[in-house]
Amino acid sequence: MGRINISVATTKVTRNADGSFSYNKRGDAVTAEEPLEIRLSGTTITTTMRTPGHDIELAHGFLHSEGMIHSAQDVTNARYCAGATGPDGQNTYNVLDITPISTVRAPGLENLRLTVTNSACGVCGSTSIDQIMHKAHRPIAPVELDPETILQLPEILRKEQKQFRRTGGIHAAGVFESDSTLIVAREDIGRHNAADKVIGHLMLEDSLDTPGRILVMSSRASFELVQKAIMAGFSALITVSAASSLAVDLAREAGLTLVAFAREDRFNLYSGELAEAS
């Protein structure tokens, strides 16, 4: 599926030193955004706007974050629906059906997201803090990060943002060991999708239970991202932009280290402790 970027015609307008404007017509690479309908045994669970690629990881990560599955062993098959075709008769690869083991059940109607979630959405306020704490089954291992490590990790992730350098319109998620080793990085137009992709990758690699890992996002720290970090058992979430009030509340309740505004030479610590300077 070579649809990560799409070239479109654009006119670049530039103000000159004398106050006049220059107009340059050219092609521009923009990030692809297409719907992905995720089904569980034929039942539509959600439709999310995403950047095509790593869809099976995304689906695994999403189902895990929602508490529907706990490991890759809970899924027996994942396939694109053959009947989902476009005007040209070709498969759109925009409908993915997940077949779970017999003990996994589709959620009740009250938990289905049958409307399209946009690329900045997520749980959309559908899940309370108490419900998340009840569903979370991976304990969070406390971690004390030193300030230098916190500032290094977003820079390491930024170097992995290949599509961002081409389009400027895509988020990245990266999972790191506490020694700053990058395990996996993924990009998507939706920040929650990028997080689901790295979580799904770890699930498929059967390494989601490794304690002490850090989720780093090129976005703000929202409620749904903190939820995903907690459900995956990460020890810390680091973001380059702001944190919301509910994200802070949930992180403190769960014991998740939460860092926001991690850029250049500063950051804000909202939850957790820092390692003492040597």
Backbone torsions as a table, in degrees:
resi	resn	phi	psi	omega
1	MET	NA	93.8	-176.7
2	GLY	-90.0	54.4	-174.2
3	ARG	-116.8	23.1	-179.5
4	ILE	-66.5	-39.7	176.9
5	ASN	-123.1	148.8	175.6
6	ILE	-130.1	134.8	178.6
7	SER	-89.9	127.0	179.2
8	VAL	-127.6	154.8	177.1
9	ALA	-75.6	139.1	178.9
10	THR	-147.3	160.4	174.3
11	THR	-116.3	113.6	178.0
12	LYS	-85.8	122.9	-178.1
13	VAL	-109.5	127.0	-177.1
14	THR	-127.5	132.2	174.2
15	ARG	-80.8	128.2	179.8
16	ASN	-87.9	168.6	-177.7
17	ALA	-60.9	-30.3	-178.5
18	ASP	-87.0	4.7	178.9
19	GLY	93.8	-10.7	177.4
20	SER	-79.3	172.7	-179.1
21	PHE	-120.7	142.3	174.6
22	SER	-108.3	142.9	-177.9
23	TYR	-123.6	125.9	-177.1
24	ASN	-129.6	109.0	178.2
25	LYS	-84.0	130.6	-176.7
26	ARG	-161.8	174.4	174.3
27	GLY	-87.7	147.2	-179.2
28	ASP	-135.8	138.7	178.2
29	ALA	-84.9	124.8	176.0
30	VAL	-120.3	152.8	-179.5
31	THR	-71.8	132.8	178.4
32	ALA	-70.9	139.8	175.9
33	GLU	-133.8	117.5	-179.1
34	GLU	-138.8	154.3	179.3
35	PRO	-75.6	145.1	170.2
36	LEU	-124.8	115.4	175.5
37	GLU	-91.1	121.2	180.0
38	ILE	-103.1	124.2	179.0
39	ARG	-115.1	146.6	175.0
40	LEU	-117.4	108.5	-175.7
41	SER	52.2	42.9	177.0
42	GLY	88.5	-12.4	179.1
43	THR	-92.0	124.1	-179.7
44	THR	-68.1	122.5	179.3
45	ILE	-94.0	-44.0	-179.0
46	THR	-163.0	161.0	168.7
47	THR	-127.6	121.4	-176.9
48	THR	-122.0	147.3	175.3
49	MET	-86.4	123.2	-174.4
50	ARG	-142.6	169.2	169.6
51	THR	-88.2	121.3	-177.7
52	PRO	-55.0	143.7	-178.9
53	GLY	123.9	138.3	-179.5
54	HIS	56.9	36.0	-176.4
55	ASP	-65.6	-36.3	-179.8
56	ILE	-66.6	-39.3	173.9
57	GLU	-61.2	-44.2	-179.2
58	LEU	-58.6	-46.8	-177.9
59	ALA	-63.8	-43.1	177.7
60	HIS	-61.5	-45.1	-179.3
61	GLY	-63.9	-41.2	179.5
62	PHE	-63.9	-48.8	-178.7
63	LEU	-63.1	-33.9	176.9
64	HIS	-69.1	-44.2	-179.0
65	SER	-63.2	-28.3	178.6
66	GLU	-87.4	-0.3	177.4
67	GLY	78.4	15.2	-179.2
68	MET	-84.2	-31.8	175.1
69	ILE	-132.4	158.7	-178.3
70	HIS	-118.8	-17.9	179.6
71	SER	-156.2	168.9	178.4
72	ALA	-63.3	-24.5	-180.0
73	GLN	-69.5	-12.7	176.8
74	ASP	-79.1	-6.6	-179.1
75	VAL	-116.6	130.0	179.2
76	THR	-99.9	-23.4	-178.0
77	ASN	-159.8	147.2	174.3
78	ALA	-140.2	121.1	-176.0
79	ARG	-145.8	150.0	173.3
80	TYR	-77.7	140.7	-177.7
81	CYS	-74.6	126.3	-176.0
82	ALA	-66.1	-25.9	-177.2
83	GLY	-81.5	-5.0	-178.9
84	ALA	-86.5	86.6	-175.8
85	THR	-117.5	153.9	177.3
86	GLY	-91.5	-172.7	-179.2
87	PRO	-58.8	-27.0	-179.5
88	ASP	-86.4	1.6	178.9
89	GLY	83.4	-0.2	-179.8
90	GLN	-89.1	149.8	177.9
91	ASN	-61.0	130.8	179.6
92	THR	-79.4	-17.6	-174.5
93	TYR	54.7	36.4	-179.6
94	ASN	-115.8	6.6	175.8
95	VAL	-130.4	117.1	-175.7
96	LEU	-118.8	123.0	-179.2
97	ASP	-106.6	124.7	-179.5
98	ILE	-103.7	127.4	176.0
99	THR	-104.4	113.3	-179.0
100	PRO	-91.9	173.4	173.1
101	ILE	-68.6	166.8	-170.4
102	SER	-64.1	-24.9	-177.4
103	THR	-80.9	-10.2	178.9
104	VAL	-89.9	128.1	-179.2
105	ARG	-116.1	146.1	173.9
106	ALA	-64.5	147.8	-178.5
107	PRO	-69.0	164.2	176.2
108	GLY	-69.7	166.9	-176.9
109	LEU	-58.3	-30.1	-177.8
110	GLU	-68.3	-17.9	-178.0
111	ASN	-106.2	-1.7	-179.5
112	LEU	-77.5	143.7	174.0
113	ARG	-108.9	84.3	-173.6
114	LEU	-86.0	-7.1	173.1
115	THR	-90.9	158.0	179.6
116	VAL	-72.8	125.5	173.9
117	THR	-90.4	136.1	-178.4
118	ASN	-79.6	179.1	-172.6
119	SER	-74.6	1.0	176.5
120	ALA	-120.5	8.9	-171.2
121	CYS	-81.5	-115.0	-176.6
122	GLY	124.8	-133.3	-178.5
123	VAL	-74.6	-17.4	174.5
124	CYS	53.9	35.8	176.3
125	GLY	75.3	12.6	-174.9
126	SER	-81.8	-13.6	-174.3
127	THR	-126.3	129.2	-179.5
128	SER	-83.2	165.0	178.4
129	ILE	-61.1	-41.2	179.9
130	ASP	-61.8	-40.7	179.7
131	GLN	-65.8	-39.2	179.0
132	ILE	-64.9	-44.8	179.9
133	MET	-63.3	-31.6	178.7
134	HIS	-72.2	-37.4	-177.6
135	LYS	-79.6	-27.9	-177.0
136	ALA	-66.1	126.2	-178.1
137	HIS	-122.6	-1.7	176.0
138	ARG	-101.0	116.7	-179.1
139	PRO	-66.0	144.5	179.0
140	ILE	-91.6	120.7	178.5
141	ALA	-80.9	122.0	179.5
142	PRO	-58.9	142.4	179.1
143	VAL	-140.5	138.6	175.4
144	GLU	-112.8	112.1	-176.8
145	LEU	-97.0	142.1	175.9
146	ASP	-84.2	151.1	-175.8
147	PRO	-56.2	-36.4	-178.7
148	GLU	-63.2	-42.3	178.2
149	THR	-62.8	-43.2	-179.6
150	ILE	-58.5	-39.8	-179.2
151	LEU	-77.4	-26.3	-178.7
152	GLN	-74.3	-38.3	-170.9
153	LEU	-61.9	-45.0	176.7
154	PRO	-62.1	-31.9	178.0
155	GLU	-68.0	-40.2	176.9
156	ILE	-62.9	-44.1	179.5
157	LEU	-64.0	-38.6	-179.0
158	ARG	-59.7	-35.3	178.8
159	LYS	-68.2	-20.4	178.9
160	GLU	-88.2	-5.3	-175.4
161	GLN	-83.7	72.3	-177.1
162	LYS	-66.3	-42.9	-179.0
163	GLN	-71.3	-32.4	177.7
164	PHE	-62.5	-39.5	179.5
165	ARG	-64.3	-26.9	-179.6
166	ARG	-85.9	-35.1	-172.4
167	THR	-118.8	-27.1	-176.4
168	GLY	70.4	11.7	-174.7
169	GLY	-133.8	47.0	-176.9
170	ILE	-150.2	145.6	179.5
171	HIS	-95.0	161.2	177.5
172	ALA	-131.6	148.0	172.5
173	ALA	-129.0	141.3	177.9
174	GLY	-140.1	143.4	176.3
175	VAL	-111.4	130.5	-176.3
176	PHE	-124.6	150.0	165.3
177	GLU	-75.8	164.5	-178.7
178	SER	-66.0	-16.2	177.0
179	ASP	-91.1	15.0	177.2
180	SER	79.0	9.1	176.2
181	THR	-73.1	124.9	178.1
182	LEU	-79.2	126.6	179.9
183	ILE	-93.5	-49.1	-178.3
184	VAL	-156.3	146.1	175.4
185	ALA	-136.3	141.4	178.4
186	ARG	-139.8	152.7	177.2
187	GLU	-120.3	148.9	176.4
188	ASP	-163.2	153.3	178.7
189	ILE	-65.4	-23.8	175.8
190	GLY	-103.7	129.0	-178.1
191	ARG	-63.7	-38.4	179.9
192	HIS	-69.0	-31.5	176.2
193	ASN	-67.2	-41.0	178.4
194	ALA	-60.7	-40.7	177.6
195	ALA	-65.2	-43.0	178.8
196	ASP	-61.3	-35.3	-178.5
197	LYS	-66.4	-42.3	179.9
198	VAL	-72.2	-35.0	177.0
199	ILE	-65.9	-44.4	177.7
200	GLY	-61.6	-37.3	177.2
201	HIS	-60.3	-46.8	-180.0
202	LEU	-64.4	-37.0	176.7
203	MET	-61.3	-47.0	-177.9
204	LEU	-68.0	-24.7	176.5
205	GLU	-88.8	-0.9	-179.8
206	ASP	57.6	41.9	-179.0
207	SER	-130.5	19.6	-177.9
208	LEU	-71.9	-20.7	-176.5
209	ASP	-84.8	-0.2	178.2
210	THR	-67.8	122.5	-175.4
211	PRO	-79.0	162.7	170.7
212	GLY	83.1	11.2	-177.3
213	ARG	-87.0	161.9	-172.4
214	ILE	-124.5	130.2	174.5
215	LEU	-97.6	125.7	179.8
216	VAL	-118.3	131.4	-176.6
217	MET	-124.8	143.4	177.3
218	SER	-88.9	35.0	-173.2
219	SER	-140.0	-166.2	173.2
220	ARG	-83.2	166.0	177.6
221	ALA	-95.6	100.5	-178.3
222	SER	-100.4	170.2	179.0
223	PHE	-57.6	-45.5	-175.5
224	GLU	-68.2	-30.7	178.5
225	LEU	-72.1	-38.6	175.4
226	VAL	-63.8	-41.0	177.0
227	GLN	-57.3	-48.0	-178.3
228	LYS	-63.5	-39.7	178.9
229	ALA	-63.4	-41.4	180.0
230	ILE	-67.6	-46.4	-179.2
231	MET	-61.4	-32.6	-179.7
232	ALA	-84.6	-7.6	178.3
233	GLY	78.7	19.6	176.7
234	PHE	-67.5	152.2	-179.9
235	SER	-88.0	-23.9	-176.1
236	ALA	-151.2	151.7	172.7
237	LEU	-126.0	124.9	179.1
238	ILE	-119.7	127.9	177.7
239	THR	-128.1	158.2	-177.6
240	VAL	-92.1	-9.7	-179.6
241	SER	-121.2	-163.2	-168.9
242	ALA	-71.1	163.4	172.7
243	ALA	-110.5	144.3	176.1
244	SER	-88.5	163.3	-177.6
245	SER	-64.3	-40.7	-178.9
246	LEU	-70.2	-31.6	175.6
247	ALA	-63.3	-42.2	179.1
248	VAL	-64.4	-45.9	-179.6
249	ASP	-58.6	-45.9	-177.3
250	LEU	-67.4	-40.8	178.8
251	ALA	-62.2	-43.6	-179.9
252	ARG	-66.5	-38.7	179.1
253	GLU	-63.5	-37.7	-175.3
254	ALA	-90.5	-12.0	-176.7
255	GLY	80.4	24.5	178.0
256	LEU	-88.1	128.5	173.6
257	THR	-68.8	125.9	-177.2
258	LEU	-124.3	121.5	178.8
259	VAL	-123.3	134.9	176.0
260	ALA	-132.7	168.6	-177.0
261	PHE	56.1	34.9	180.0
262	ALA	-81.9	95.0	-178.2
263	ARG	-153.0	145.9	179.7
264	GLU	54.1	-110.1	-174.4
265	ASP	-120.0	28.7	-176.9
266	ARG	-151.7	161.9	171.5
267	PHE	-164.4	164.4	175.2
268	ASN	-112.7	129.0	176.2
269	LEU	-99.6	116.0	-177.0
270	TYR	-102.0	-23.1	-178.9
271	SER	-152.3	144.3	179.8
272	GLY	96.6	-178.0	-177.2
273	GLU	-123.7	152.5	175.7
274	LEU	-97.0	149.5	174.4
275	ALA	-70.5	144.1	179.4
276	GLU	-67.9	139.2	179.0
277	ALA	-65.1	137.9	-179.4
278	SER	-83.7	NA	NA
